[in-house]
């Protein structure tokens, strides 16, 4: 009897292990990809086996453990986290947009397309709700109206870091043949090669490295796709310069001195895309809180601001509409030109 029980338990264990292996072998996880560690380990930002922020940055703050914070987030309902009605959005024919003027189109959260000096730049695209990302990221009604096929040919694809809401396998797979060049932080190229991107199309950068008018800059965040050792790929922000204009792509990250340093280094920035949403006091160092967003805007002194990381997913506990209110209040208080608009709207900048 005992032997029969043990065999049943062993069979269940092997079945679960087999299912887990099949699931994790999906290319979106990238767990089995070949890792190119030479450049990673040579980086001054890679110390003691992982990438480090410029300042000490605990991922979780507060009195509760990280596991308890995640459990509370998943189990405590809050109806204000999601909209009760579909969010208004505009479906624009992106392929017909001219390249002889500068414009941007936001797709919700941190995905956007912009044109600068005749080139189309695509940032952190998440446009296809395919498993396994669809299990973790549920788009608000009305926001999920764009697909990879809607995109025009892309001159430069920019990936800020490896998290699921910024680096989507299905989207990147579907647009691969229409992307001329990819810019990404150290370690991300391994994913892209694994997903079929040609090595000669990828420029992998460390903080403060520059190539063809794009400078990789620090952020204050972390990386971990799902399992395995964290902080094995770099997270970053970017400055894009062309025809005398400067566009700052902020990526994800908590507040620190980098925004003032960026202003000192680059001077007047024409447009800054800044993180605003999915914040929480329990992870205040890795995302921009409402209190810190004002400091960010004042430090970087951009001529125009567009805030992102909101209006599509509920990845924290704050009311879904709060980031918009916070940004508009700051803009009104300091006379900031805030370009925030409906998803899909063509915005001239």
Phi and psi in degrees as a GROMACS rama.xvg file:
@    title "Ramachandran Plot"
@    xaxis  label "Phi"
@    yaxis  label "Psi"
@TYPE xy
-63.7548  -40.4076  UNK-2
-62.3775  -40.2878  UNK-3
-63.3481  -41.4594  UNK-4
-63.7674  -43.4428  UNK-5
-62.9057  -39.2208  UNK-6
-64.9967  -38.7449  UNK-7
-64.2016  -46.5967  UNK-8
-62.1088  -43.2081  UNK-9
-63.5908  -39.7224  UNK-10
-64.2373  -41.9015  UNK-11
-64.2741  -43.1291  UNK-12
-61.1041  -45.7231  UNK-13
-65.7149  -36.6921  UNK-14
-63.8443  -46.8721  UNK-15
-64.2835  -39.4565  UNK-16
-64.3453  -40.2746  UNK-17
-65.2548  -42.3541  UNK-18
-62.8681  -43.3026  UNK-19
-61.5125  -40.125  UNK-20
-65.125  -41.3524  UNK-21
-63.633  -44.5432  UNK-22
-61.6572  -48.9383  UNK-23
-73.9307  -11.923  UNK-24
-80.3352  -5.81412  UNK-25
-59.9952  134.597  UNK-26
-59.6553  -21.7558  UNK-27
-60.6532  -31.9386  UNK-28
-74.7083  -34.4811  UNK-29
66.6262  17.2907  UNK-30
-67.9855  -26.1839  UNK-31
-103.668  10.6358  UNK-32
-69.6362  153.367  UNK-33
-69.7955  128.704  UNK-34
-97.5366  132.125  UNK-35
-102.92  97.726  UNK-36
-95.2787  -8.06686  UNK-37
-60.5712  -52.0732  UNK-38
-68.8851  -36.1856  UNK-39
-60.1417  -51.9727  UNK-40
-69.2722  -20.8001  UNK-41
-83.0411  -10.4241  UNK-42
-70.2096  137.72  UNK-43
-66.8687  -14.1019  UNK-44
-91.2968  -1.08002  UNK-45
-108.106  108.71  UNK-46
-135.538  138.854  UNK-47
53.684  41.2583  UNK-48
86.9881  8.55927  UNK-49
-161.541  161.257  UNK-50
-72.3611  146.645  UNK-51
-125.435  148.603  UNK-52
-75.6296  167.087  UNK-53
-69.453  -28.219  UNK-54
-119.511  153.502  UNK-55
-54.6285  130.607  UNK-56
-139.758  87.2263  UNK-57
-65.3182  138.341  UNK-58
-67.9759  -42.0841  UNK-59
-114.01  138.58  UNK-60
-120.902  176.993  UNK-61
92.9786  -175.631  UNK-62
-91.6263  -13.331  UNK-63
-93.2796  151.414  UNK-64
-68.5524  161.333  UNK-65
-59.4246  -41.1913  UNK-66
-63.2718  -41.8059  UNK-67
-67.2384  -38.0729  UNK-68
-62.8831  -42.9481  UNK-69
-65.3388  -41.0266  UNK-70
-62.6026  -45.5955  UNK-71
-62.6344  -39.4076  UNK-72
-61.7483  -39.275  UNK-73
-79.6632  -25.9445  UNK-74
-109.043  -15.7653  UNK-75
-94.8498  110.068  UNK-76
-69.3287  145.242  UNK-77
-147.422  100.876  UNK-78
-60.9871  -20.5279  UNK-79
-78.299  -8.17847  UNK-80
-68.4163  -25.7557  UNK-81
-126.504  147.407  UNK-82
-69.6749  148.092  UNK-83
-85.1745  -17.9477  UNK-84
-125.812  156.577  UNK-85
-57.8681  140.39  UNK-86
-79.3001  130.728  UNK-87
-61.0885  139.64  UNK-88
-150.742  162.752  UNK-89
-119.75  131.726  UNK-90
-97.2202  105.641  UNK-91
-99.0571  142.335  UNK-92
-77.4184  93.2521  UNK-93
-66.7424  -32.0964  UNK-94
-70.8503  -18.9407  UNK-95
-92.8672  -4.79207  UNK-96
-69.4267  132.655  UNK-97
-72.1528  157.181  UNK-98
-108.01  12.5816  UNK-99
-96.1513  13.0094  UNK-100
-146.803  161.53  UNK-101
-94.9674  128.157  UNK-102
-151.259  167.504  UNK-103
-141.517  152.513  UNK-104
-135.382  125.388  UNK-105
-99.2401  138.383  UNK-106
-105.185  10.8372  UNK-107
91.3925  155.484  UNK-108
53.3398  -126.402  UNK-109
-112.676  22.3018  UNK-110
-102.233  128.442  UNK-111
-158.038  157.654  UNK-112
-121.613  133.374  UNK-113
-140.32  153.924  UNK-114
-111.387  130.371  UNK-115
-139.645  119.848  UNK-116
52.3661  43.5789  UNK-117
85.6981  -1.91068  UNK-118
-112.548  144.207  UNK-119
-98.2172  125.729  UNK-120
-112.789  131.551  UNK-121
-117.514  129.89  UNK-122
-117.87  128.36  UNK-123
41.147  57.4069  UNK-124
-72.6177  131.476  UNK-125
-134.423  89.4003  UNK-126
-127.782  12.888  UNK-127
-142.935  108.413  UNK-128
-78.5439  73.9866  UNK-129
-109.519  146.217  UNK-130
-62.2404  139.316  UNK-131
-93.5022  -9.37857  UNK-132
-63.3502  -29.3606  UNK-133
-65.5872  -20.8284  UNK-134
-74.7133  -24.233  UNK-135
-105.505  -24.3113  UNK-136
-124.967  107.994  UNK-137
-106.64  111.463  UNK-138
-71.2896  144.275  UNK-139
-63.4076  147.605  UNK-140
-55.8007  134.755  UNK-141
92.9057  -14.4348  UNK-142
-95.7053  -17.2347  UNK-143
-98.2466  61.0426  UNK-144
-106.724  -4.85151  UNK-145
-110.755  145.007  UNK-146
-127.599  162.025  UNK-147
-52.8757  -35.8637  UNK-148
-64.7909  -18.984  UNK-149
-76.2629  -16.4412  UNK-150
-78.6701  146.082  UNK-151
-78.3127  179.396  UNK-152
-60.9726  141.281  UNK-153
-110.205  125.233  UNK-154
-75.546  -44.8804  UNK-155
-137.123  121.787  UNK-156
-100.21  128.65  UNK-157
-117.938  124.4  UNK-158
-111.293  126.239  UNK-159
-88.3623  -30.7301  UNK-160
-171.112  176.477  UNK-161
-88.6882  -2.05382  UNK-162
-61.8214  152.719  UNK-163
-59.4533  -30.7755  UNK-164
-85.6826  6.49215  UNK-165
-128.658  -26.1314  UNK-166
-128.18  90.8774  UNK-167
-97.4462  119.556  UNK-168
-58.4163  -49.7012  UNK-169
-60.8544  -43.6966  UNK-170
-65.2641  -47.5458  UNK-171
-65.5809  -34.8056  UNK-172
-63.2409  -45.1127  UNK-173
-72.9547  -25.483  UNK-174
-100.07  0.948863  UNK-175
-50.8446  -43.7124  UNK-176
-78.957  -3.73084  UNK-177
-113.924  12.5476  UNK-178
-108.337  124.972  UNK-179
-80.9279  -41.0791  UNK-180
-148.7  142.348  UNK-181
-120.656  134.36  UNK-182
-114.146  131.7  UNK-183
-154.963  161.15  UNK-184
-75.3125  167.419  UNK-185
-54.6276  135.877  UNK-186
96.1008  -26.1456  UNK-187
-70.6758  -29.0242  UNK-188
-58.8029  -28.9176  UNK-189
-60.5223  -43.4002  UNK-190
-60.2876  -48.8186  UNK-191
-62.6794  -41.6508  UNK-192
-63.3416  -42.9579  UNK-193
-59.7457  -32.0863  UNK-194
-92.024  9.30376  UNK-195
100.072  5.52414  UNK-196
-77.4186  135.366  UNK-197
-69.4642  139.433  UNK-198
-58.1109  -36.6006  UNK-199
-70.9988  -10.9121  UNK-200
-91.1003  -5.68005  UNK-201
-109.099  130.851  UNK-202
-115.676  113.566  UNK-203
-100.671  130.237  UNK-204
-130.432  147.671  UNK-205
-95.4938  166.243  UNK-206
-57.207  134.456  UNK-207
76.3214  5.03712  UNK-208
-84.1599  151.436  UNK-209
-135.77  149.341  UNK-210
-155.982  125.899  UNK-211
49.9994  47.3311  UNK-212
83.5318  6.95492  UNK-213
-122.769  127.493  UNK-214
-111.9  128.551  UNK-215
-82.3952  130.55  UNK-216
-128.943  161.74  UNK-217
-67.4529  159.549  UNK-218
-136.986  -179.443  UNK-219
-127.127  87.9064  UNK-220
-147.652  -144.728  UNK-221
-163.432  174.497  UNK-222
-141.463  144.948  UNK-223
179.74  113.731  UNK-224
-69.1502  -45.0957  UNK-225
-167.173  -66.735  UNK-226
-114.151  170.163  UNK-227
91.5564  -178.34  UNK-228
-71.0306  133.735  UNK-229
-78.954  164.839  UNK-230
59.5518  38.0558  UNK-231
-94.4204  -8.36473  UNK-232
-124.809  154.81  UNK-233
-87.819  152.043  UNK-234
-111.468  152.227  UNK-235
-158.733  165.889  UNK-236
-117.543  171.265  UNK-237
-143.582  147.752  UNK-238
-113.446  125.395  UNK-239
-107.94  125.947  UNK-240
-124.005  130.951  UNK-241
-162.029  138.693  UNK-242
52.4872  37.5835  UNK-243
78.8116  3.01238  UNK-244
-107.733  152.255  UNK-245
-130.396  124.283  UNK-246
-118.23  123.126  UNK-247
-100.886  127.1  UNK-248
-107.732  106.134  UNK-249
-77.804  -24.164  UNK-250
62.201  -157.44  UNK-251
-100.212  148.016  UNK-252
158.939  147.393  UNK-253
-74.6991  171.225  UNK-254
-73.2129  142.317  UNK-255
-162.005  -166.18  UNK-256
-74.499  -6.14458  UNK-257
-63.8849  -30.0035  UNK-258
-68.7382  -41.6209  UNK-259
-66.3271  -36.6984  UNK-260
-68.3419  -35.7548  UNK-261
-65.2385  -41.8193  UNK-262
-62.7187  -42.2452  UNK-263
-64.4569  -36.9384  UNK-264
-77.9252  -40.1152  UNK-265
-108.789  -12.8335  UNK-266
73.9127  -145.683  UNK-267
-66.5697  122.871  UNK-268
-98.6169  129.621  UNK-269
-71.8775  -36.8279  UNK-270
-151.2  133.398  UNK-271
-121.757  123.297  UNK-272
-90.205  115.822  UNK-273
-121.443  140.549  UNK-274
-66.8996  136.92  UNK-275
-159.347  89.8215  UNK-276
147.251  160.636  UNK-277
63.8253  27.3925  UNK-278
-88.3583  164.248  UNK-279
-167.82  143.239  UNK-280
-60.8298  -23.4123  UNK-281
-79.8357  -9.68768  UNK-282
-140.2  49.3486  UNK-283
-70.7102  -15.1695  UNK-284
-91.9795  -11.9827  UNK-285
-112.657  -4.42292  UNK-286
-138.25  155.52  UNK-287
-81.5114  117.704  UNK-288
-80.8233  162.432  UNK-289
-56.8033  -37.6732  UNK-290
-65.0745  -34.2561  UNK-291
-87.4007  -21.2642  UNK-292
-59.0148  -38.9033  UNK-293
-61.3551  -42.3115  UNK-294
-63.3435  -41.8319  UNK-295
-58.7035  -49.9285  UNK-296
-62.4567  -41.8799  UNK-297
-71.459  -33.6639  UNK-298
-69.7794  -45.0577  UNK-299
-80.1233  -24.0477  UNK-300
53.4101  46.3984  UNK-301
-75.9339  148.091  UNK-302
-66.8941  -32.2199  UNK-303
-141.314  147.267  UNK-304
-129.573  137.832  UNK-305
-129.212  118.335  UNK-306
-93.5544  144.957  UNK-307
-132.13  -173.11  UNK-308
77.8031  28.4279  UNK-309
-149.796  175.442  UNK-310
67.4456  18.8891  UNK-311
-141.659  -37.7654  UNK-312
-130.103  151.996  UNK-313
-105.099  94.6012  UNK-314
-109.421  8.36978  UNK-315
-146.135  -167.082  UNK-316
-106.23  -3.88613  UNK-317
-73.1257  156.813  UNK-318
-55.4975  139.514  UNK-319
-59.6883  -31.0886  UNK-320
-90.7549  -4.34474  UNK-321
-61.6036  -42.6635  UNK-322
-56.5602  -39.9766  UNK-323
-61.3133  -45.0559  UNK-324
-63.1407  -42.6999  UNK-325
-59.6504  -48.2735  UNK-326
-63.5108  -42.8137  UNK-327
-67.9525  -35.6423  UNK-328
-64.7213  -41.97  UNK-329
-65.4276  -43.1702  UNK-330
-62.3137  -41.2674  UNK-331
-66.3087  -42.5757  UNK-332
-62.4749  -38.6586  UNK-333
-112.188  9.47377  UNK-334
56.7029  47.6555  UNK-335
-90.1698  138.885  UNK-336
-82.0473  99.9955  UNK-337
-95.5737  123.583  UNK-338
-97.4876  5.04662  UNK-339
-50.7814  137.251  UNK-340
-151.54  179.067  UNK-341
-63.9683  149.498  UNK-342
-53.8341  130.522  UNK-343
90.3974  -7.47938  UNK-344
-73.2075  140.008  UNK-345
-81.6126  119.95  UNK-346
-115.301  123.826  UNK-347
-85.3831  138.618  UNK-348
